Amino acid sequence: MFPREYRGVAFVVGLFLIVQVGALALVPEFAESGYQAVENPDNPVNSVVYVAAIVVMTGLMLAAFRYDFDGAIRLLIVGVSAWLSWYVFSALVPPLAAAVPAVAVAVGLLVHPEWYVIDTAGVLMGAGAAGLFGISFGLLPALILLAVLAVYDAVSVYGTEHMLSLAEGVMDLNIPVVLVIPLSLSYSLLDDGSASDEAAGVGDESASDAEGGETTGSDADADDAVADANDAEDVAADPADTGDRDAFFIGLGDAVIPTVLIASAATFSPARDLAVPLLGVNLPSLLAMVGTLAGLLVLMRWVIQGRPHAGLPLLNGGAIGGYLIGSVVAGVPLIEALGLAGFL
């Protein structure tokens, strides 16, 4: 591994941490504001509905690229970016005032979609989406969601390969469905031409809400839009030569989906709160973070070697493993940790 690629790995780990910590900081505010998207967060059907939305939106997005509706997809995702950013900013300032920076995010993406603008918007979207999902998916639905999406990701990358096709369409739009990891201080995404020629971080966590979280009624369409957007972002790959590349890319959904479990654990786990200032975090959620980052390090090693890989099997697997270990260490019975106590 080249020194600059070590820096790149450190950068992407930092972005993941910001999304995770941001989601944990937002969870109490979102819960207090009544942003929970479903009436019963413990209902496993919620996960089934979400996964179905992902599959549908993936198909619609592929069709949009085939029939040259790329511009419409870009405008839709920019709009979702502003909407999710508003959720984040509204936790800090009054709702009306939050609209100003949220609109600024959208303008930045439309006018100057450089890598740092995309990453900033992606981090805001990721933290907001994970926070919204975290308070809307109980422990069992969150675990089901991560397990099913990990399998779906693997099938769509290694089997049908339709995520790779979706990635090709998304990479040229310069929208925050991927996080851009520059390996050179002089790197410019705008000057680079086609990002899809360099690397990939596209996946299938079709964040129909992965970015917007299935929030409430009128928010459903925007959430679905994100779903397909995230769809195109969870494969980690870079066909370029390791020594020559200037950047690599990883799907925003790779950061969002495992963070859903982290936020859900912080919200619904009976484990004792660790009393971390400004954060609602307990041992299960903390070790889920550690497990996710461990999976990320393995994934980045593969990415740097230039091989396309599905991100969610490693990331979700690490999050689930860390969560379960944290639950056991915290003294939470396994039945409760799995969210099955209410069904037995």
C-alpha positions as CSV (number, residue, x, y, z in Angstrom):
1,M,0.0,0.0,0.0
2,F,1.3,3.4,-0.9
3,P,1.6,6.1,1.8
4,R,-1.0,8.3,0.2
5,E,-3.4,5.4,0.2
6,Y,-2.9,5.1,3.9
7,R,-4.0,8.7,4.1
8,G,-7.0,7.9,2.0
9,V,-8.0,5.0,4.3
10,A,-7.6,7.3,7.3
11,F,-9.8,9.9,5.5
12,V,-12.6,7.4,4.7
13,V,-12.5,6.1,8.3
14,G,-12.9,9.7,9.5
15,L,-15.9,10.2,7.2
16,F,-17.5,7.0,8.6
17,L,-16.9,8.2,12.1
18,I,-18.5,11.5,11.4
19,V,-21.6,9.8,10.0
20,Q,-21.8,7.5,13.0
21,V,-21.2,10.1,15.7
22,G,-23.5,12.5,13.9
23,A,-26.3,10.0,13.8
24,L,-25.9,9.2,17.6
25,A,-26.0,13.0,18.3
26,L,-29.1,13.4,16.2
27,V,-31.1,10.5,17.6
28,P,-32.3,12.2,20.8
29,E,-33.3,15.3,18.9
30,F,-35.1,13.3,16.2
31,A,-36.9,11.2,18.8
32,E,-38.0,14.3,20.7
33,S,-39.2,16.0,17.6
34,G,-41.4,13.0,16.7
35,Y,-39.6,12.1,13.5
36,Q,-40.1,8.4,13.9
37,A,-41.5,7.2,10.6
38,V,-43.5,4.2,11.7
39,E,-46.1,3.5,14.3
40,N,-44.5,0.3,15.6
41,P,-40.7,0.3,15.1
42,D,-40.5,-3.3,16.3
43,N,-42.6,-4.7,13.4
44,P,-40.3,-6.8,11.2
45,V,-42.5,-6.0,8.2
46,N,-40.9,-2.5,8.1
47,S,-37.7,-4.1,6.9
48,V,-39.5,-6.1,4.3
49,V,-41.2,-3.0,2.9
50,Y,-37.9,-1.1,2.8
51,V,-36.1,-3.9,1.0
52,A,-39.0,-4.1,-1.6
53,A,-38.7,-0.4,-2.1
54,I,-35.0,-0.8,-2.8
55,V,-35.5,-3.4,-5.4
56,V,-38.2,-1.4,-7.2
57,M,-36.2,1.8,-7.1
58,T,-33.1,0.0,-8.4
59,G,-35.1,-1.0,-11.4
60,L,-36.5,2.4,-12.0
61,M,-33.0,4.0,-11.7
62,L,-31.5,1.6,-14.2
63,A,-34.4,2.4,-16.6
64,A,-33.8,6.1,-16.1
65,F,-30.1,5.7,-17.1
66,R,-31.1,3.6,-20.1
67,Y,-33.5,6.2,-21.4
68,D,-31.4,9.2,-20.7
69,F,-33.2,10.6,-17.7
70,D,-29.9,11.2,-15.9
71,G,-30.6,14.9,-15.4
72,A,-33.8,14.1,-13.6
73,I,-32.0,11.7,-11.3
74,R,-29.4,14.3,-10.5
75,L,-32.0,16.9,-9.6
76,L,-33.9,14.4,-7.5
77,I,-30.9,13.4,-5.4
78,V,-29.9,17.1,-5.0
79,G,-33.3,17.8,-3.7
80,V,-33.1,14.8,-1.3
81,S,-29.7,16.1,-0.1
82,A,-31.3,19.5,0.8
83,W,-34.2,17.8,2.5
84,L,-32.0,15.5,4.7
85,S,-29.6,18.4,5.4
86,W,-32.6,20.3,6.7
87,Y,-33.4,17.6,9.2
88,V,-29.8,17.8,10.4
89,F,-29.7,21.5,10.7
90,S,-33.1,21.7,12.3
91,A,-31.7,19.8,15.3
92,L,-29.4,22.8,15.8
93,V,-31.4,25.8,14.8
94,P,-35.1,26.7,14.3
95,P,-36.7,25.0,11.3
96,L,-37.0,28.1,9.2
97,A,-33.3,29.0,9.8
98,A,-32.3,25.5,9.0
99,A,-33.7,25.9,5.5
100,V,-30.9,28.4,4.6
101,P,-27.9,26.0,5.0
102,A,-30.0,23.2,3.5
103,V,-30.6,25.2,0.4
104,A,-26.9,26.2,0.3
105,V,-26.1,22.4,0.2
106,A,-28.3,22.0,-2.9
107,V,-26.9,25.1,-4.6
108,G,-23.3,23.9,-4.0
109,L,-24.1,20.5,-5.5
110,L,-25.6,22.1,-8.6
111,V,-23.1,24.9,-9.1
112,H,-19.8,23.4,-7.9
113,P,-19.9,19.7,-7.3
114,E,-16.3,19.4,-6.3
115,W,-15.3,16.4,-4.1
116,Y,-15.4,18.3,-0.8
117,V,-18.9,19.6,-1.6
118,I,-20.1,16.1,-2.4
119,D,-18.4,14.7,0.8
120,T,-19.9,17.4,3.0
121,A,-23.4,16.8,1.6
122,G,-22.9,13.0,1.9
123,V,-21.9,13.2,5.5
124,L,-24.9,15.4,6.3
125,M,-27.2,13.0,4.4
126,G,-25.7,10.0,6.0
127,A,-26.0,11.2,9.6
128,G,-29.5,12.4,9.0
129,A,-30.7,9.2,7.3
130,A,-29.1,6.9,9.8
131,G,-30.6,8.9,12.6
132,L,-34.1,8.8,11.1
133,F,-33.8,5.1,10.4
134,G,-32.3,4.4,13.8
135,I,-35.4,5.7,15.7
136,S,-37.7,4.0,13.2
137,F,-36.3,0.5,13.1
138,G,-36.3,-1.5,16.4
139,L,-33.6,-4.0,17.1
140,L,-35.1,-7.0,15.2
141,P,-36.1,-4.9,12.1
142,A,-32.6,-3.3,12.0
143,L,-30.9,-6.7,12.2
144,I,-33.1,-8.1,9.5
145,L,-32.5,-5.0,7.3
146,L,-28.7,-5.3,7.6
147,A,-28.7,-9.1,7.0
148,V,-31.0,-9.0,4.0
149,L,-29.1,-6.0,2.4
150,A,-25.8,-7.7,2.9
151,V,-27.1,-10.7,0.9
152,Y,-28.7,-8.5,-1.7
153,D,-25.5,-6.6,-2.1
154,A,-23.4,-9.7,-2.6
155,V,-25.9,-11.1,-5.2
156,S,-26.2,-7.8,-7.1
157,V,-22.4,-7.4,-7.3
158,Y,-21.1,-10.9,-7.7
159,G,-24.2,-12.5,-9.3
160,T,-26.4,-10.4,-11.4
161,E,-23.8,-7.5,-11.5
162,H,-26.6,-4.9,-12.0
163,M,-25.1,-2.8,-9.2
164,L,-22.0,-2.4,-11.4
165,S,-24.2,-1.1,-14.2
166,L,-26.0,1.2,-11.8
167,A,-22.6,2.5,-10.6
168,E,-21.5,3.4,-14.1
169,G,-24.6,5.6,-14.5
170,V,-24.3,7.3,-11.1
171,M,-20.6,8.0,-11.0
172,D,-20.7,10.6,-13.7
173,L,-23.5,12.6,-12.1
174,N,-21.4,14.1,-9.3
175,I,-24.0,13.6,-6.6
176,P,-23.5,12.5,-3.0
177,V,-24.4,8.9,-3.3
178,V,-20.7,8.2,-3.1
179,L,-18.0,9.5,-0.9
180,V,-14.9,10.7,-2.8
181,I,-11.6,9.9,-1.3
182,P,-8.8,12.0,-2.8
183,L,-5.3,10.6,-2.7
184,S,-3.6,13.8,-3.9
185,L,-3.9,17.3,-2.5
186,S,-4.2,18.6,-6.1
187,Y,-7.0,16.2,-7.0
188,S,-10.1,17.7,-8.6
189,L,-13.2,15.7,-9.4
190,L,-14.4,18.3,-11.8
191,D,-11.1,18.3,-13.7
192,D,-10.9,14.5,-13.7
193,G,-13.7,14.0,-16.2
194,S,-15.4,10.7,-15.6
195,A,-15.1,9.4,-12.1
196,S,-16.4,6.0,-13.2
197,D,-13.2,5.5,-15.2
198,E,-11.2,5.5,-11.9
199,A,-12.8,3.6,-9.2
200,A,-16.0,2.5,-7.8
201,G,-17.7,2.5,-4.5
202,V,-21.1,1.7,-5.6
203,G,-23.6,-0.4,-3.9
204,D,-26.9,-1.6,-3.2
205,E,-28.1,-0.1,-0.1
206,S,-30.5,1.7,-2.2
207,A,-31.1,4.2,0.4
208,S,-34.5,4.9,-0.6
209,D,-34.2,6.1,2.8
210,A,-30.8,5.1,3.3
211,E,-30.4,8.7,2.9
212,G,-33.6,10.0,3.8
213,G,-34.9,7.5,6.1
214,E,-38.4,6.4,5.7
215,T,-39.6,9.3,7.5
216,T,-43.3,10.2,7.2
217,G,-46.0,10.3,4.6
218,S,-45.0,13.0,2.2
219,D,-41.4,12.1,2.7
220,A,-41.8,8.7,1.2
221,D,-41.1,9.7,-2.4
222,A,-37.9,11.4,-1.5
223,D,-36.9,8.5,0.5
224,D,-37.5,6.1,-2.4
225,A,-35.4,8.3,-4.5
226,V,-32.5,8.0,-2.2
227,A,-33.1,4.3,-2.1
228,D,-32.2,3.9,-5.7
229,A,-29.4,6.4,-5.3
230,N,-27.8,4.4,-2.6
231,D,-28.4,1.4,-4.7
232,A,-25.7,2.6,-6.8
233,E,-23.2,2.8,-4.2
234,D,-22.0,0.0,-2.2
235,V,-19.5,-1.9,-4.2
236,A,-16.0,-1.0,-3.4
237,A,-13.7,-1.3,-6.3
238,D,-11.0,0.4,-8.2
239,P,-9.9,-1.0,-11.5
240,A,-7.2,1.6,-11.9
241,D,-3.6,0.8,-11.1
242,T,-2.9,1.2,-7.5
243,G,0.1,3.5,-7.9
244,D,-1.5,5.8,-10.5
245,R,-4.9,6.5,-9.1
246,D,-5.8,9.9,-7.7
247,A,-8.9,9.0,-5.8
248,F,-11.2,6.1,-5.0
249,F,-14.9,6.0,-4.2
250,I,-17.1,4.2,-1.7
251,G,-20.8,4.3,-1.6
252,L,-22.6,6.5,0.9
253,G,-24.9,3.6,1.7
254,D,-21.9,1.7,3.0
255,A,-21.7,4.3,5.8
256,V,-25.4,4.7,6.3
257,I,-26.8,1.1,6.5
258,P,-24.5,-0.2,9.3
259,T,-25.0,3.0,11.2
260,V,-28.8,2.3,11.2
261,L,-28.1,-0.6,13.6
262,I,-25.7,1.7,15.7
263,A,-28.5,4.3,16.1
264,S,-31.1,1.6,16.7
265,A,-29.0,0.0,19.4
266,A,-28.5,3.4,21.1
267,T,-32.3,4.0,21.0
268,F,-33.8,0.6,21.8
269,S,-31.2,-1.5,23.5
270,P,-31.8,-2.0,27.3
271,A,-28.1,-1.7,27.9
272,R,-26.9,1.0,30.3
273,D,-26.1,4.4,28.7
274,L,-22.4,5.2,28.8
275,A,-23.1,8.9,29.6
276,V,-21.0,10.2,26.8
277,P,-21.5,14.0,26.6
278,L,-23.9,15.0,23.7
279,L,-24.3,11.4,22.6
280,G,-26.7,8.7,23.5
281,V,-24.4,5.7,23.3
282,N,-24.3,2.3,25.1
283,L,-21.9,-0.6,24.8
284,P,-23.8,-2.5,22.1
285,S,-23.9,0.6,19.8
286,L,-20.3,1.4,20.6
287,L,-19.0,-2.0,19.7
288,A,-21.3,-2.0,16.6
289,M,-19.3,1.1,15.5
290,V,-16.0,-0.7,16.2
291,G,-17.2,-3.8,14.2
292,T,-18.2,-1.6,11.3
293,L,-14.8,0.1,11.2
294,A,-13.1,-3.2,11.3
295,G,-15.1,-4.4,8.3
296,L,-14.3,-1.1,6.6
297,L,-10.5,-1.6,7.0
298,V,-10.7,-5.1,5.4
299,L,-12.9,-3.6,2.6
300,M,-10.5,-0.8,1.9
301,R,-7.6,-3.2,1.7
302,W,-9.5,-5.0,-1.1
303,V,-10.4,-1.8,-2.8
304,I,-6.8,-0.6,-2.8
305,Q,-5.8,-3.9,-4.5
306,G,-8.1,-2.9,-7.3
307,R,-10.8,-5.7,-7.0
308,P,-14.5,-4.9,-7.1
309,H,-16.3,-6.0,-3.9
310,A,-19.7,-5.6,-2.3
311,G,-19.3,-3.5,0.8
312,L,-22.2,-4.5,3.0
313,P,-21.4,-8.1,3.7
314,L,-18.2,-6.9,5.6
315,L,-19.6,-3.7,7.0
316,N,-23.0,-5.1,8.1
317,G,-21.4,-8.3,9.3
318,G,-19.0,-6.2,11.5
319,A,-21.8,-4.1,12.8
320,I,-24.0,-7.1,13.7
321,G,-21.1,-9.0,15.3
322,G,-19.9,-6.0,17.3
323,Y,-23.5,-5.2,18.4
324,L,-24.1,-8.8,19.7
325,I,-20.7,-8.9,21.5
326,G,-21.5,-5.6,23.1
327,S,-24.9,-6.8,24.2
328,V,-23.5,-9.9,25.8
329,V,-20.8,-8.0,27.6
330,A,-23.4,-5.4,28.8
331,G,-25.5,-8.2,30.3
332,V,-28.4,-8.1,27.8
333,P,-29.9,-11.5,27.2
334,L,-29.4,-12.7,23.6
335,I,-33.2,-12.9,23.1
336,E,-33.6,-9.3,24.0
337,A,-30.5,-8.3,22.0
338,L,-32.1,-9.9,18.9
339,G,-35.4,-8.1,19.5
340,L,-37.3,-11.4,20.0
341,A,-38.4,-11.0,23.6
342,G,-41.7,-9.4,22.6
343,F,-42.5,-12.3,20.2
344,L,-41.9,-15.1,22.7
